Amino acid sequence: MHGFGTESGATLESLAHDGATHPWRAVKAALAHVAARDAGVRAWAHVATPDALRQEETPPGDSLPLCGVPFGVKDVIDVAGMPTRCGSTATPDEPRAFDASCVSLLRRAGAVPIGKTVTAEYAFRAPGPTRNPHAPDHTPGGSSSGSAAAVAAGMVPFALGTQTGGSMIRPAAYCGVVGFKPSFGGVFRDGLALTCESLDVIGWHTSCVADAQSIARILLPYPPSGAGGAALPRRVAVVSSSPDQALELESADALRAACLALQRHGVQCVDIPFDEAHDLARMHGVIMHYEFARSLEPVVRRRAEQLSAGLRDTVRLGFDVSTQAYFEQRRLQATWRMQWERLFGDADLVLTPSAPGAAPRGLESTGTSAFNRIWSVLGWPCLHLPTGKTPAGLPVGVQLVGRFESDHDLLAWGRALHPLLQAAA
């Protein structure tokens, strides 16, 4: 693949350096890449015209960290002058008056949003039209399918997405890009169409960890703790199973290769049975269904005929969850979020699969979040690292999980570890 991405060798830092002299060059290139490639990928729900971008933007200043860098925005996050449809015709298509907070902060840094990327219906399960750039008859994942596919296809250097269960990490795994889900509450969510108040997190897809760090320096308010300043972590907890899904051969091989690579470089890898995962998965289900039902009930009430049967059924099931059960799980969620030492002792990181296997064939499903939702309910930061490909050419990789609000440390370790894991694949 050509365009932006790993093959181009261009990082956000180098693009911003070029943007100081040629503010619109990368934006024009991104629009050209979208025009040339999106017919086969279908990653975009809305793309701005050059004239619209010029009217909206002033040329970025030469001291800005993302000067002239184009990016995509998942179509559940507002961008001024563009519609937010949430992957559904039930939502009006009037342009939004204001940016979401995260988009505005990126504009302050000089970046330019060029369009809205495809999402599953209301960031849930019903797939959008996006294809996997590596294999068009395989799912790109969901619900941030368009963001991951747009980066994988080289159309933009980064794109914003969201995660409730596995909507950032799974598409990153299936499309072979870096995916970062910050700690819960780390990124301001003003301007996001929330579906689950206690779970939804804004994250981003990039082609390398260095670029993910560039975005984190702008959007994440808390400073590094310093733990990630060490070249490599000392001890890593390995969680290789899920209570809800068996691990397929290609993901098991990727995890095993990652462990061996870490051990060769002096990192201690300790297998953890993680018996608490079953309770955490149940916790996620209770909280998600209760909150999703109440967020989407107004849409179901007024536009039920324009919604999928699966979404309507999930709203109905969510109203079967009692308020008592919901608040009990919320209290447990708050308790478990701070229990890293109880679960993983003195481990610096958790190493775990990002998905059961490579992207499944077919476009009727976005895959399962079985290896993601326990981390989502804990609210801990997660980083997908692509490490290789299957014999069929489908991407595989692994997921790193860090302590709550240790996002910058997780990214620093991920940046150090990624080339070691790629070399071992």
C-alpha positions as CSV (number, residue, x, y, z in Angstrom):
1,M,0.0,0.0,0.0
2,H,1.1,3.5,-0.7
3,G,0.2,7.0,0.6
4,F,0.6,7.7,4.4
5,G,1.6,4.8,6.6
6,T,4.6,2.6,7.5
7,E,5.8,2.2,3.9
8,S,6.0,6.0,3.4
9,G,8.4,6.5,6.2
10,A,6.6,9.7,7.2
11,T,5.8,10.2,10.8
12,L,3.5,12.9,12.2
13,E,6.6,14.8,13.3
14,S,8.0,14.8,9.8
15,L,4.6,15.7,8.2
16,A,4.3,18.6,10.6
17,H,7.8,19.8,9.8
18,D,6.9,19.8,6.1
19,G,3.5,21.4,6.9
20,A,5.3,24.5,8.3
21,T,6.5,25.2,4.8
22,H,3.7,23.7,2.8
23,P,0.6,23.9,5.0
24,W,-1.8,22.2,2.6
25,R,0.4,19.7,0.9
26,A,-0.4,16.7,3.2
27,V,-4.1,17.6,3.2
28,K,-4.2,17.7,-0.6
29,A,-2.4,14.3,-0.7
30,A,-4.9,12.8,1.7
31,L,-7.8,13.9,-0.3
32,A,-6.2,12.5,-3.5
33,H,-5.5,9.2,-1.7
34,V,-9.2,9.0,-0.6
35,A,-10.4,9.8,-4.1
36,A,-8.1,7.1,-5.6
37,R,-8.7,4.3,-3.1
38,D,-11.9,4.6,-1.1
39,A,-14.1,3.0,-3.8
40,G,-12.6,-0.3,-2.8
41,V,-12.3,0.2,0.9
42,R,-15.4,2.4,1.7
43,A,-13.8,3.8,4.9
44,W,-15.4,7.3,4.7
45,A,-18.9,8.4,5.5
46,H,-18.2,12.1,4.6
47,V,-15.2,13.7,2.9
48,A,-14.8,17.5,2.9
49,T,-14.1,19.4,-0.4
50,P,-10.8,21.3,-0.7
51,D,-12.9,24.6,-0.8
52,A,-14.7,23.7,2.4
53,L,-11.5,22.9,4.2
54,R,-9.9,26.2,3.1
55,Q,-13.0,28.1,4.3
56,E,-12.9,26.3,7.6
57,E,-9.1,26.4,8.3
58,T,-6.5,29.1,8.4
59,P,-3.0,27.9,7.4
60,P,-1.4,26.4,10.5
61,G,1.5,28.2,12.2
62,D,5.0,26.8,11.8
63,S,5.5,26.1,15.5
64,L,2.5,23.8,15.9
65,P,3.2,20.1,16.6
66,L,0.7,18.8,14.0
67,C,1.1,21.5,11.4
68,G,-1.0,20.7,8.3
69,V,-1.4,17.0,9.3
70,P,-4.7,15.5,7.9
71,F,-6.8,13.1,10.0
72,G,-10.1,11.2,10.0
73,V,-12.8,11.3,12.7
74,K,-15.2,8.4,13.5
75,D,-18.7,9.4,12.6
76,V,-19.9,9.5,16.2
77,I,-17.6,12.5,17.0
78,D,-18.6,16.0,15.9
79,V,-16.6,18.0,13.4
80,A,-17.8,21.6,12.7
81,G,-19.4,21.8,9.2
82,M,-19.8,18.1,8.8
83,P,-22.7,15.8,9.7
84,T,-22.6,13.2,12.5
85,R,-24.7,10.3,11.4
86,C,-23.6,7.6,13.8
87,G,-23.8,5.0,11.0
88,S,-27.5,5.4,10.7
89,T,-30.2,7.1,8.6
90,A,-32.1,7.7,11.8
91,T,-29.8,10.6,12.7
92,P,-30.2,13.9,10.8
93,D,-27.5,14.9,8.4
94,E,-27.3,18.6,9.3
95,P,-23.7,19.9,9.7
96,R,-22.6,20.3,13.3
97,A,-21.9,23.8,14.5
98,F,-19.0,23.0,16.7
99,D,-16.1,20.5,17.0
100,A,-15.9,17.9,19.6
101,S,-13.3,18.9,22.3
102,C,-10.8,16.3,21.0
103,V,-11.1,17.6,17.4
104,S,-10.8,21.2,18.5
105,L,-7.6,20.4,20.5
106,L,-6.1,18.7,17.5
107,R,-6.9,21.7,15.3
108,R,-5.2,23.9,17.9
109,A,-2.1,21.8,17.3
110,G,-2.4,22.4,13.6
111,A,-4.1,19.2,12.4
112,V,-6.9,19.3,9.8
113,P,-9.9,16.9,9.9
114,I,-10.7,16.0,6.3
115,G,-13.8,13.8,6.9
116,K,-15.8,11.4,8.9
117,T,-15.0,7.7,8.9
118,V,-17.5,4.9,8.9
119,T,-18.8,3.4,12.1
120,A,-21.0,0.5,12.9
121,E,-24.6,1.6,13.6
122,Y,-24.5,3.7,16.7
123,A,-21.0,2.3,17.4
124,F,-22.6,-1.1,18.1
125,R,-22.7,-4.3,16.1
126,A,-24.4,-3.8,12.7
127,P,-21.5,-3.4,10.3
128,G,-21.0,-0.4,8.0
129,P,-19.9,-0.8,4.4
130,T,-16.1,-0.7,5.1
131,R,-13.9,-3.5,3.7
132,N,-10.6,-4.8,5.1
133,P,-7.8,-3.2,3.0
134,H,-5.8,-6.4,3.2
135,A,-8.7,-8.7,2.1
136,P,-11.9,-7.1,1.0
137,D,-14.0,-10.2,1.8
138,H,-12.9,-10.2,5.4
139,T,-14.3,-7.9,8.1
140,P,-12.3,-4.8,9.1
141,G,-13.7,-5.1,12.6
142,G,-16.0,-2.7,14.4
143,S,-17.2,-0.3,15.4
144,S,-14.2,2.0,14.4
145,S,-13.9,0.2,11.1
146,G,-13.5,3.2,8.9
147,S,-10.8,4.8,11.0
148,A,-8.6,1.6,11.1
149,A,-9.2,0.9,7.4
150,A,-8.4,4.5,6.4
151,V,-5.1,4.4,8.2
152,A,-4.3,0.9,7.0
153,A,-5.0,1.9,3.4
154,G,-2.6,4.9,3.7
155,M,-5.4,7.5,3.2
156,V,-4.6,9.5,6.4
157,P,-1.8,9.2,8.9
158,F,-4.2,8.9,11.9
159,A,-7.8,8.7,12.7
160,L,-9.9,9.0,15.8
161,G,-12.2,6.2,17.0
162,T,-14.0,5.1,20.1
163,Q,-14.2,1.9,22.3
164,T,-17.0,0.6,24.4
165,G,-16.0,-3.1,24.3
166,G,-13.4,-3.7,21.7
167,S,-14.1,-1.0,19.0
168,M,-10.5,0.4,18.8
169,I,-8.3,-2.6,19.5
170,R,-10.1,-5.2,17.3
171,P,-10.2,-3.1,14.1
172,A,-6.6,-2.2,14.7
173,A,-5.8,-6.0,14.9
174,Y,-7.8,-6.9,11.9
175,C,-6.5,-4.0,9.7
176,G,-2.8,-4.2,10.9
177,V,-2.4,-0.7,12.4
178,V,-1.4,0.6,15.8
179,G,-4.5,1.1,18.0
180,F,-4.5,3.0,21.2
181,K,-7.4,3.1,23.7
182,P,-6.6,5.6,26.6
183,S,-7.6,5.2,30.2
184,F,-11.3,5.9,30.8
185,G,-11.8,9.6,31.3
186,G,-8.5,10.6,29.9
187,V,-9.8,12.3,26.8
188,F,-12.6,14.8,27.0
189,R,-15.8,13.4,25.4
190,D,-17.7,16.6,24.8
191,G,-19.1,16.3,21.2
192,L,-19.1,12.5,21.3
193,A,-22.5,10.7,20.8
194,L,-22.2,8.7,24.0
195,T,-23.8,5.3,24.1
196,C,-22.3,4.0,27.4
197,E,-21.5,6.7,30.0
198,S,-19.2,4.4,32.1
199,L,-17.4,2.7,29.2
200,D,-17.0,4.9,26.1
201,V,-13.4,6.1,25.4
202,I,-12.0,8.1,22.5
203,G,-8.8,6.7,21.0
204,W,-6.8,6.7,17.8
205,H,-5.3,4.6,15.0
206,T,-1.9,5.3,13.6
207,S,0.8,3.5,11.6
208,C,3.4,3.6,14.4
209,V,3.6,4.0,18.1
210,A,5.6,7.2,17.8
211,D,2.6,8.8,16.1
212,A,0.3,7.5,18.8
213,Q,2.5,9.3,21.3
214,S,2.3,12.5,19.3
215,I,-1.5,12.4,19.6
216,A,-1.3,11.5,23.3
217,R,0.8,14.5,24.1
218,I,-2.0,16.7,22.8
219,L,-5.1,14.9,24.1
220,L,-4.1,13.3,27.4
221,P,-3.8,15.7,30.3
222,Y,-1.8,13.8,32.9
223,P,2.0,13.5,32.8
224,P,4.1,10.4,32.5
225,S,4.9,8.7,35.8
226,G,8.4,8.0,34.7
227,A,8.0,4.2,34.9
228,G,8.1,4.0,31.1
229,G,11.4,5.7,31.0
230,A,13.1,2.4,31.4
231,A,14.1,1.0,28.0
232,L,12.1,-2.2,28.6
233,P,9.6,-3.4,31.2
234,R,11.0,-5.7,33.9
235,R,8.1,-8.0,34.4
236,V,5.0,-8.7,32.1
237,A,1.9,-10.7,33.1
238,V,0.6,-12.9,30.2
239,V,-3.1,-13.4,30.0
240,S,-3.7,-15.9,27.1
241,S,-7.4,-16.9,27.5
242,S,-10.9,-15.4,27.6
243,P,-13.8,-16.8,29.5
244,D,-16.0,-16.3,26.4
245,Q,-13.9,-17.2,23.4
246,A,-11.2,-19.8,22.4
247,L,-7.9,-18.5,21.1
248,E,-7.2,-19.4,17.4
249,L,-3.9,-20.7,16.2
250,E,-2.6,-17.5,14.5
251,S,-3.2,-15.4,17.6
252,A,-1.8,-18.0,19.9
253,D,1.4,-18.1,17.7
254,A,1.7,-14.3,17.8
255,L,1.4,-14.3,21.6
256,R,3.9,-17.1,22.0
257,A,6.4,-15.3,19.6
258,A,6.0,-12.1,21.6
259,C,6.7,-13.9,24.9
260,L,9.8,-15.5,23.5
261,A,11.0,-12.1,22.1
262,L,10.5,-10.4,25.4
263,Q,12.3,-13.2,27.3
264,R,15.3,-13.0,24.9
265,H,15.7,-9.4,25.9
266,G,15.5,-10.1,29.6
267,V,11.9,-9.4,30.3
268,Q,10.3,-11.8,32.7
269,C,6.9,-13.2,31.4
270,V,4.6,-14.7,33.9
271,D,1.4,-16.6,32.9
272,I,-1.6,-15.4,34.9
273,P,-4.8,-17.5,34.9
274,F,-6.9,-14.4,35.7
275,D,-9.9,-16.2,37.1
276,E,-11.5,-12.8,37.7
277,A,-12.0,-12.3,33.9
278,H,-15.4,-14.1,34.0
279,D,-16.8,-11.7,36.6
280,L,-15.4,-8.7,34.7
281,A,-16.9,-9.9,31.4
282,R,-20.3,-10.2,33.2
283,M,-19.8,-6.7,34.7
284,H,-19.2,-5.2,31.3
285,G,-22.4,-6.9,29.9
286,V,-24.6,-5.5,32.7
287,I,-23.2,-2.0,32.5
288,M,-23.2,-1.9,28.8
289,H,-26.7,-3.1,28.3
290,Y,-28.2,-0.9,31.0
291,E,-26.5,2.3,29.7
292,F,-26.9,1.5,26.0
293,A,-30.6,1.0,26.4
294,R,-31.1,4.3,28.1
295,S,-28.9,6.2,25.6
296,L,-30.6,4.8,22.5
297,E,-34.2,4.6,23.8
298,P,-35.1,8.1,22.4
299,V,-33.9,7.0,19.0
300,V,-35.8,3.8,19.1
301,R,-38.9,5.6,20.3
302,R,-38.9,8.0,17.3
303,R,-37.1,6.1,14.5
304,A,-37.4,2.4,15.3
305,E,-38.1,1.5,11.6
306,Q,-34.7,2.9,10.6
307,L,-32.7,0.8,13.1
308,S,-31.5,-2.8,12.9
309,A,-33.4,-5.5,14.7
310,G,-30.2,-6.3,16.7
311,L,-30.0,-2.8,18.1
312,R,-33.7,-2.7,19.0
313,D,-33.4,-6.1,20.7
314,T,-30.3,-4.9,22.7
315,V,-32.3,-1.8,23.9
316,R,-35.1,-4.1,25.0
317,L,-32.7,-6.4,26.9
318,G,-31.1,-3.4,28.5
319,F,-34.3,-2.4,30.2
320,D,-34.5,-5.9,31.7
321,V,-31.4,-5.1,33.7
322,S,-32.4,-3.9,37.1
323,T,-31.1,-0.6,38.5
324,Q,-29.9,-2.5,41.6
325,A,-27.8,-4.8,39.5
326,Y,-26.4,-1.9,37.5
327,F,-25.3,0.1,40.4
328,E,-23.9,-3.0,42.1
329,Q,-21.7,-3.6,39.1
330,R,-20.7,0.1,38.9
331,R,-19.5,0.0,42.5
332,L,-17.5,-3.1,41.7
333,Q,-16.1,-1.5,38.6
334,A,-14.8,1.4,40.6
335,T,-13.2,-0.9,43.1
336,W,-11.6,-3.3,40.5
337,R,-10.2,-0.4,38.5
338,M,-7.6,0.3,41.2
339,Q,-6.7,-3.3,41.9
340,W,-3.7,-3.8,39.6
341,E,-1.5,-5.2,42.3
342,R,-4.2,-7.6,43.5
343,L,-4.6,-9.0,40.0
344,F,-1.1,-8.8,38.6
345,G,1.3,-8.1,41.4
346,D,4.4,-6.1,40.5
347,A,4.0,-6.6,36.7
348,D,4.7,-3.5,34.6
349,L,2.3,-4.5,31.8
350,V,-0.1,-7.2,30.7
351,L,0.5,-9.0,27.4
352,T,-2.7,-10.5,25.9
353,P,-4.3,-11.2,22.5
354,S,-6.1,-8.4,20.8
355,A,-8.5,-10.7,19.1
356,P,-9.2,-14.5,18.9
357,G,-7.6,-14.6,15.5
358,A,-7.1,-12.8,12.2
359,A,-10.0,-11.0,10.6
360,P,-12.8,-13.5,9.9
361,R,-14.1,-14.0,6.4
362,G,-17.4,-12.3,5.7
363,L,-18.9,-8.8,6.3
364,E,-22.0,-9.7,8.3
365,S,-20.2,-9.4,11.6
366,T,-17.5,-7.2,13.0
367,G,-16.0,-10.0,15.2
368,T,-16.0,-10.5,18.9
369,S,-14.7,-8.3,21.7
370,A,-14.0,-11.2,24.0
371,F,-10.4,-10.2,24.5
372,N,-11.1,-6.5,24.9
373,R,-14.2,-5.9,27.1
374,I,-12.6,-6.9,30.4
375,W,-10.0,-4.2,29.9
376,S,-12.7,-1.7,28.8
377,V,-14.7,-2.3,32.0
378,L,-11.6,-1.7,34.0
379,G,-10.9,1.4,32.1
380,W,-7.2,0.6,31.7
381,P,-5.2,1.9,28.7
382,C,-4.7,-0.6,25.8
383,L,-2.3,-0.7,22.9
384,H,-2.5,-3.0,19.9
385,L,0.8,-3.7,18.2
386,P,0.7,-5.4,14.7
387,T,3.5,-7.9,14.6
388,G,3.1,-10.0,11.4
389,K,0.8,-11.7,9.0
390,T,-0.8,-15.1,8.5
391,P,0.2,-17.2,5.5
392,A,-3.0,-15.8,3.9
393,G,-1.7,-12.2,4.3
394,L,-4.0,-11.2,7.2
395,P,-2.5,-9.1,10.0
396,V,-2.0,-10.4,13.5
397,G,-0.5,-8.9,16.6
398,V,-0.7,-8.5,20.4
399,Q,-2.2,-6.2,22.9
400,L,-0.4,-4.4,25.8
401,V,-2.4,-3.2,28.8
402,G,-1.2,-0.8,31.4
403,R,-2.2,0.5,34.8
404,F,-5.0,3.1,35.0
405,E,-3.7,6.5,33.9
406,S,-0.3,5.1,33.0
407,D,-1.0,5.8,29.3
408,H,2.3,7.6,28.5
409,D,4.3,4.9,30.2
410,L,2.4,2.2,28.2
411,L,3.1,4.0,25.0
412,A,6.8,4.5,25.8
413,W,7.2,0.7,26.5
414,G,5.1,-0.1,23.4
415,R,7.4,2.0,21.3
416,A,10.5,0.2,22.7
417,L,8.9,-3.3,22.3
418,H,7.3,-3.0,18.9
419,P,10.4,-3.5,16.7
420,L,11.5,-6.4,18.9
421,L,8.1,-8.1,18.5
422,Q,8.0,-7.4,14.7
423,A,11.5,-8.9,14.3
424,A,10.4,-12.1,16.1
425,A,7.2,-12.7,14.2
